[in-house]
Amino acid sequence: MLKTFTFAVMHFSIAFALAYLITGSIVIGGLLAVLEPMVNTVGYVIHEKVWKRIEQRRDDDAMAIPA
């Protein structure tokens, strides 16, 4: 969970900087910087869980094939 949190902090910083540079607005930059990394962080966690399931199924299938 610490890895996910530090990723979110880094992502927030990058998102804020880019949004501020594009819009020139601290409010809009802050809003985009909060929303986008939150959604991306949740997406990252879901992505990791999906890939763990895929890898587990591959391992299970490999074990089921007689040698």
Secondary structure by P-SEA (a helix, b strand, c coil): caaaaaaaaaaaaaaaaaaaaacccaaaaaaaaacaaaaaaaaaaaaaaaaaaaaaaaaaaaaaccc
